[in-house]
Amino acid sequence: MSANDPARDAFARRLRVSQLNPRSPTALDLAPNAEQRAGIAGELGLISLPALSMTGTVAPAAHGTWELSARLTARVVQPCVATLDPVETAISEDVHRIYSPDVTPPDADETEMPDADLEPLGQTIDPGAVMIEALALALPEYPRSKGADAAAAEGPAPDGDGDGDTRRPFAGLADLLAGKPKG
């Protein structure tokens, strides 16, 4: 997600670092409403997002750094990669970020930070953006419905050219390489 994504902006929860208590943790309890979850679902390519929350703290750490520690929980509905049927998944992930004034944002040529948990410390910390990013990273890459495995086992129908089983495309390769006639 880029910094200008509608989902990120729709659920921005920016905390000004100058207003955080340097002696005690600040509690986080994020739970987007139905409209916000629908926007996040749209941005992430989900069918729906029935539940999403993140609870934890932003706490001062050593040498002017801040630590975000939280628990992300969600229920997501994605299309199956094989059948496009809805697949519901429960997600429960620990989220951890360290914000340091000694870290600089990556150059335009770099695509990611050297340490996934280490972030540059700016004027604000946005737990809402962290929640959406953590959700995007936790999503199953290839969701499969229960019916997808049965459909794959049945395989495609024969194509009618008399070759027989199309589920075994290399079945006759050994014979072909050995110079045996097809048959």
Secondary structure, DSSP 8 states (H G I E B T S, - for coil): --TT-HHHHHT---EEGGGS-TTS-EEEEE---HHHHHHHHHHHT-SEEEEEEEEEEEEE-GGG-EEEEEEEEEEEEEE-TTT--EEEEEEEEEEEEEEETT-----TT--S-SSTTEEE--SEE-HHHHHHHHHHHHS-SS---HHHHHHHHH-----SSS---TT-TTTTHHHHHTT----
